[in-house]
Amino acid sequence: MNQDQLLTLDQVAAKLQVSMSTVRRLLDRGELKAVRIGRSLRVRPVDLAAYIDSCEQGGQDHADPTN
């Protein structure tokens, strides 16, 4: 994937194997960054990678989306 290509929230949910509700919750909490393009939200691949790295480093309990 081209690193400049922005991901839709559906694509992010598929890559993380979570629901759209979980992706929106991550965005609302500021755990995952997004950019607004018109009325749509998009996620930079680098921001998705940073979120995944933060999960691997054992920061917050990202496995439980109810936290």
C-alpha positions in Angstrom: 0.0 0.0 0.0 1.2 3.5 -0.8 2.0 5.3 2.4 0.3 8.4 1.1 -3.0 6.7 0.5 -5.6 7.6 3.2 -7.7 4.8 4.6 -11.5 4.9 5.1 -12.9 3.9 8.5 -14.2 0.7 6.9 -10.7 -0.2 5.8 -9.3 0.6 9.3 -12.0 -1.6 10.9 -11.1 -4.4 8.5 -7.4 -4.1 9.1 -7.9 -4.1 12.9 -10.6 -6.8 12.7 -12.9 -4.7 14.8 -16.3 -3.1 14.3 -16.9 0.4 13.0 -18.2 1.3 16.4 -14.8 0.4 17.9 -13.0 2.5 15.3 -15.3 5.5 16.1 -14.7 5.0 19.8 -10.9 5.0 19.2 -11.3 8.3 17.3 -13.5 9.9 19.9 -11.0 9.0 22.6 -8.1 10.4 20.6 -6.3 7.0 20.6 -6.4 7.0 16.7 -5.9 10.1 14.7 -7.9 11.0 11.6 -8.2 13.8 9.1 -11.4 15.2 7.8 -11.8 15.4 4.0 -15.0 17.2 3.3 -17.6 15.3 5.4 -15.5 12.1 5.5 -12.9 10.9 8.0 -9.8 9.3 6.7 -6.8 7.7 8.6 -3.2 8.0 7.5 -1.4 4.7 7.3 1.3 6.2 9.6 -1.3 7.0 12.2 -2.8 3.5 12.1 0.8 2.1 12.5 1.4 4.4 15.5 -1.8 3.2 17.1 -0.8 -0.5 16.5 2.6 0.2 17.9 1.1 1.8 21.0 -0.9 -1.4 21.5 2.2 -3.6 21.2 4.0 -1.4 23.8 1.4 -2.2 26.3 0.1 1.3 26.9 -3.6 1.3 27.6 -5.7 -1.9 27.4 -6.6 -1.5 23.7 -8.0 -5.1 23.6 -11.0 -4.1 25.6 -12.9 -1.4 23.7 -15.2 -0.7 26.7 -12.4 1.0 28.6 
